[in-house]
Amino acid sequence: METLTQLERVLLRPMEAAAVLSVGRSTIYAMISSGELPVVRVGVAGRAVRVPVHALKEWIRRNTEQAESAGDHVKE
C-alpha cells in the first residue's frame, strides 16, 4: 500500500493551475468556463473544482506544438 507521501498529486486547485501556467485567476477561470481546460467537480454538491494534472500537461503539450508548428516564437 502506498503512503500519502508516495502518491503523486493528480488534481490541482484552479489557483495552483494558474501558477503553473503563470496566468491570473480570471484567465484560468475563463479557460475552465470555455471548456478549454477540463475540471473535476468535488465536494458537497460539486461546488469545488479541481484541474487534473494530466489535463494541464496535455494543454501545455498541445499548445506548445501549435505554437511551434505555426512558427510562433516567444522573444524574451
C-alpha positions as CSV (number, residue, x, y, z in Angstrom):
1,M,0.0,0.0,0.0
2,E,1.3,3.4,-1.0
3,T,1.6,6.0,1.7
4,L,0.3,9.6,1.2
5,T,3.9,10.9,0.7
6,Q,4.4,8.4,-2.2
7,L,1.2,9.4,-4.1
8,E,1.6,11.9,-6.9
9,R,-1.0,14.7,-6.8
10,V,-3.5,14.2,-9.6
11,L,-5.7,17.3,-9.0
12,L,-4.8,21.0,-8.6
13,R,-6.9,23.9,-7.3
14,P,-7.6,26.5,-10.0
15,M,-5.1,28.9,-8.5
16,E,-2.4,26.2,-8.4
17,A,-3.1,25.5,-12.1
18,A,-2.9,29.3,-12.7
19,A,0.5,29.4,-11.0
20,V,1.8,26.5,-13.2
21,L,0.8,28.4,-16.3
22,S,1.8,31.8,-14.9
23,V,-1.6,33.3,-15.6
24,G,-4.0,35.1,-13.3
25,R,-7.2,34.0,-11.6
26,S,-9.6,35.4,-14.2
27,T,-7.6,33.7,-17.1
28,I,-7.7,30.3,-15.5
29,Y,-11.4,30.6,-14.7
30,A,-12.1,31.7,-18.3
31,M,-10.2,28.7,-19.6
32,I,-12.4,26.5,-17.3
33,S,-15.6,28.2,-18.3
34,S,-14.9,27.8,-22.0
35,G,-14.1,24.1,-21.7
36,E,-10.5,24.7,-22.8
37,L,-9.3,23.2,-19.6
38,P,-11.4,20.4,-18.1
39,V,-12.2,20.1,-14.4
40,V,-13.3,17.6,-11.9
41,R,-16.1,18.7,-9.5
42,V,-15.6,17.5,-5.9
43,G,-17.1,18.1,-2.5
44,V,-20.7,18.7,-1.4
45,A,-22.9,19.5,-4.5
46,G,-19.8,19.5,-6.7
47,R,-19.0,23.2,-5.9
48,A,-15.3,22.8,-5.7
49,V,-13.4,22.4,-8.9
50,R,-10.0,20.8,-9.5
51,V,-7.9,20.7,-12.6
52,P,-6.5,17.2,-13.4
53,V,-2.7,17.4,-13.7
54,H,-2.8,15.2,-16.8
55,A,-5.2,17.6,-18.5
56,L,-2.9,20.6,-17.6
57,K,0.1,18.7,-19.1
58,E,-1.9,17.9,-22.2
59,W,-2.9,21.5,-22.6
60,I,0.7,22.6,-22.4
61,R,1.8,19.9,-24.9
62,R,-1.0,20.7,-27.3
63,N,-0.4,24.5,-27.2
64,T,3.4,24.1,-27.4
65,E,3.0,22.0,-30.6
66,Q,0.6,24.5,-32.1
67,A,3.0,27.4,-31.4
68,E,5.9,25.5,-32.8
69,S,4.1,24.4,-36.0
70,A,2.8,28.0,-36.5
71,G,6.3,29.4,-36.3
72,D,5.4,31.5,-33.2
73,H,8.5,32.2,-31.2
74,V,8.5,34.0,-27.8
75,K,11.1,36.7,-27.5
76,E,12.3,37.3,-24.0
